[in-house]
């Protein structure tokens, strides 16, 4: 937890032999997800009065990228998803986590 940035960073399992990182940004009301198996980050807005638990967040993001995790990029292209153009809405922690990959709304 970072009180200064009002964030929480957690490691979660992403399949059998992989992990992912979930960042709760309480100041910007965003949650970011980065699986080490994919070349993408996902973010979503949360309601300050109804912030989902870690298990629910991980499941939502894993479903978005395809639970098997094989072809997230192909799935994104099929959905016509465009990477987030304005990264300034992201906090420092999510920006660092996602600095080398495209960021998509989930």
C-alpha positions as CSV (number, residue, x, y, z in Angstrom):
1,X,0.0,0.0,0.0
2,X,1.2,3.5,-0.8
3,X,-0.6,6.1,1.4
4,X,1.0,8.9,-0.6
5,X,-0.4,7.7,-4.0
6,X,-3.4,6.0,-2.4
7,X,-2.7,2.8,-4.2
8,X,-2.6,-0.9,-3.4
9,X,-0.6,-3.4,-5.5
10,X,-1.3,-7.1,-5.4
11,X,0.1,-10.2,-7.1
12,X,-2.5,-12.8,-8.3
13,X,-2.4,-16.1,-10.1
14,X,-3.1,-16.0,-13.8
15,X,-3.4,-19.6,-14.9
16,X,-1.2,-22.5,-13.8
17,X,2.3,-21.1,-14.0
18,X,1.8,-17.4,-14.4
19,X,1.1,-14.3,-12.3
20,X,-0.4,-10.9,-12.8
21,X,-0.4,-7.6,-10.9
22,X,-3.5,-5.8,-9.8
23,X,-3.2,-2.1,-8.9
24,X,-6.1,-0.4,-7.1
25,X,-5.7,3.4,-7.5
26,X,-8.1,4.8,-4.9
27,X,-7.3,8.4,-5.8
28,X,-8.3,8.0,-9.4
29,X,-10.9,5.3,-8.9
30,X,-9.1,3.0,-11.4
31,X,-8.0,-0.6,-11.2
32,X,-5.2,-1.8,-13.5
33,X,-4.3,-5.4,-14.4
34,X,-1.1,-6.7,-16.0
35,X,-0.6,-10.3,-16.7
36,X,3.0,-11.4,-17.4
37,X,1.7,-13.7,-20.2
38,X,0.4,-10.9,-22.3
39,X,1.6,-7.8,-23.9
40,X,-1.2,-5.6,-22.6
41,X,-2.6,-3.9,-19.6
42,X,-6.3,-3.4,-18.8
43,X,-7.9,-0.8,-16.7
44,X,-11.4,-0.2,-15.4
45,X,-13.1,2.5,-13.4
46,X,-14.6,1.6,-10.0
47,X,-17.2,3.3,-7.8
48,X,-15.8,4.6,-4.6
49,X,-18.8,3.1,-2.7
50,X,-18.5,-0.3,-4.3
51,X,-14.9,-1.3,-4.9
52,X,-14.7,-4.9,-6.0
53,X,-12.6,-7.4,-4.1
54,X,-9.4,-8.8,-5.5
55,X,-10.8,-12.2,-6.6
56,X,-13.7,-10.5,-8.5
57,X,-11.2,-8.0,-10.2
58,X,-8.8,-10.8,-11.3
59,X,-11.7,-12.9,-12.7
60,X,-13.1,-10.0,-14.7
61,X,-9.7,-9.1,-16.2
62,X,-8.8,-12.7,-16.9
63,X,-12.2,-13.3,-18.7
64,X,-11.6,-10.1,-20.7
65,X,-8.2,-11.4,-22.0
66,X,-9.6,-14.9,-22.6
67,X,-9.2,-17.3,-19.7
68,X,-7.0,-19.6,-21.6
69,X,-4.8,-16.7,-22.1
70,X,-3.6,-17.8,-25.5
71,X,-4.5,-15.0,-27.9
72,X,-5.3,-11.8,-26.1
73,X,-3.9,-9.7,-28.9
74,X,-6.0,-11.4,-31.5
75,X,-9.1,-11.1,-29.4
76,X,-8.4,-7.4,-28.9
77,X,-8.0,-6.8,-32.6
78,X,-11.2,-8.7,-33.2
79,X,-13.0,-6.4,-30.7
80,X,-11.6,-3.4,-32.5
81,X,-10.2,-2.3,-29.1
82,X,-8.0,0.8,-29.4
83,X,-5.2,1.3,-26.9
84,X,-5.7,4.2,-24.4
85,X,-4.3,7.3,-26.1
86,X,-4.1,9.5,-23.0
87,X,-2.1,7.9,-20.3
88,X,-2.2,11.0,-18.2
89,X,-5.4,9.8,-16.6
90,X,-3.4,6.9,-15.1
91,X,-1.6,7.3,-11.8
92,X,2.1,6.8,-11.4
93,X,1.9,3.2,-10.3
94,X,-0.3,2.0,-13.2
95,X,1.8,4.0,-15.6
96,X,5.0,2.3,-14.5
97,X,3.3,-1.2,-14.5
98,X,2.0,-0.6,-18.1
99,X,4.9,1.5,-19.5
100,X,6.0,-1.0,-22.1
101,X,2.6,-2.4,-23.3
102,X,-0.6,-1.0,-24.7
103,X,-3.4,-0.1,-22.2
104,X,-7.0,-1.1,-22.9
105,X,-10.3,-0.3,-21.1
106,X,-11.8,-3.5,-19.8
